[in-house]
Amino acid sequence: MQLGNKLRSFITNARHILYVSYKPGEERFKRTAKIVILGIILAGVLGLVIAIIISLLVTGSLALV
């Protein structure tokens, strides 16, 4: 495919995405932000728990460093 056709296809796809997308309302944005923050915290806590378990299994103490 030529460069011009690829560019035209990209522009067409980008216009379609902009056409079907919309700005979320304040309530939906807040709910999404809360869910994302909760997920980040959950992943951090899970990582800490795994690090503690591995530390206990390998060294027999809570030396996380």
Secondary structure by P-SEA (a helix, b strand, c coil): ccaaaaaaaaaaaaaaaaaabbbbcaaaaaaaaaaaaaaaaaaaaaaaaaaaaaaaaaccccccc
